[in-house]
Amino acid sequence: MTIEKLREMYNAQPFRPFVIHLADGREIPVHHRDFIMSVPSGRTIVVAQADDTLNIIDLLLITDLELKPTGNGSRRRRNP
């Protein structure tokens, strides 16, 4: 995973929450762009959670970025 891909998710307009998948199977939710930052070297990111815990993540351990559903009910249901 590259910092550029992560920056694309971070800079998306409008921002959409996403999940960071790690090589060890953990899933780290990113609820808002204010909850994520990168260190100056660009190799490590920090993600804050709503309960004030912090996840410190090496970018080399990220396997996937997953957009969360918007949940705005915009999908229409087809009539059978």
Secondary structure, 3 states (H helix, E strand, C coil): CCHHHHHHHHHCCCCCCEEEEECCCCEEEECCHHHEEECCCCCEEEEECCCCCEEEEEHHHEEEEEECCCCCCCCCCCCC
